[in-house]
Amino acid sequence: YELFEKANGILKGVPNDLHKFWQLRRYRDVYDRQFERFTKAQKAYFEQACKNCAADISRALNSGSLPFTEVQRAETIRDGLLEVVGKIGAARKT
């Protein structure tokens, strides 16, 4: 978890571009491999990080700052983050 927290802190300070978004794909791997081991507070932090990152991608898409050729990749990464957020929310309700 500590490595995720450090990486997330670093990525927050990086400009919103495809290089940053490419790294955000790994959040899905963290969810798949580590999420169940997190404490309740860590799970909340992770969920909020995913929401914030998805919002960063949406802002970049809406601003038109991404090259046309990269829009689909960014949308795919954002959708993956939102899927993770949805799974976390669904698990919380059960």
SVG drawing of the C-alpha trace seen along z (x, -y; Angstrom):
<svg xmlns="http://www.w3.org/2000/svg" viewBox="-26 -23 33 33">
<polyline fill="none" stroke="black" stroke-width="0.4" points="0.0,0.0 2.8,-2.4 4.2,-2.2 0.8,-2.9 0.4,-5.9 3.8,-7.3 3.1,-6.7 -0.3,-8.4 1.3,-11.4 3.8,-11.8 1.3,-11.4 -0.9,-14.1 1.8,-16.5 2.4,-15.4 0.6,-17.3 -2.5,-15.6 -1.2,-14.0 -1.2,-10.5 2.1,-9.7 0.5,-10.2 -2.7,-8.4 -0.7,-5.4 0.6,-5.0 -2.9,-5.2 -3.7,-1.9 -1.8,-0.2 -4.4,-1.2 -6.5,1.7 -3.6,4.1 -3.4,2.7 -7.1,3.3 -7.0,6.8 -3.9,7.9 -3.9,5.9 -7.2,4.2 -8.6,6.9 -5.5,6.7 -6.0,2.9 -7.4,1.6 -10.7,-0.2 -9.0,-3.6 -6.6,-2.5 -9.6,-1.2 -11.2,-4.6 -8.0,-6.4 -7.6,-4.1 -11.3,-4.6 -10.9,-8.4 -7.6,-8.3 -9.3,-6.4 -12.2,-8.9 -9.7,-11.8 -7.7,-10.3 -10.8,-9.6 -11.8,-13.2 -8.3,-14.3 -8.7,-12.3 -12.2,-13.7 -11.0,-17.2 -8.2,-16.6 -10.7,-15.1 -13.1,-17.9 -10.5,-20.6 -9.4,-19.2 -5.8,-19.2 -5.1,-15.6 -4.2,-14.7 -7.0,-13.2 -5.1,-9.9 -4.8,-9.6 -8.4,-10.3 -9.6,-6.7 -6.7,-5.4 -7.5,-8.0 -11.2,-7.1 -10.3,-3.4 -8.1,-4.2 -10.7,-6.4 -13.4,-3.8 -11.2,-1.2 -10.8,-3.5 -14.6,-4.1 -15.1,-0.3 -12.9,0.2 -14.8,-2.5 -18.1,-0.8 -16.8,2.5 -15.7,1.0 -19.1,-0.7 -20.9,2.5 -18.9,4.5 -19.6,2.0 -23.3,2.4 -23.2,6.1"/>
</svg>
